[in-house]
């Protein structure tokens, strides 16, 4: 069985592959510019930042949705506002 630490990772147009004879990994896109290299810890830190940004965005979206529902209920005289 091949070593999974040497297997290329493909995620849609993005890929991450090990650099031969190095502890670094190369990230690239199918059609975009030159690939970028970094250590595994660099890619883990990037993934953590992406997940954190996604968490913040989802929180903002949830607050916006709650405001929209409350505003819609407040302007409709027959609706019951669940936030009051």
Buried (B, 14 or more C-beta within 10 A) or exposed (E): EEEEEEEEEEEEEEBBBBEEEEEBBBBBEEEEEEBEEBEEEBBEEEEEEEEEEEEEEEEEEEEEEEEEBBEEBEEEEEEEEEEE
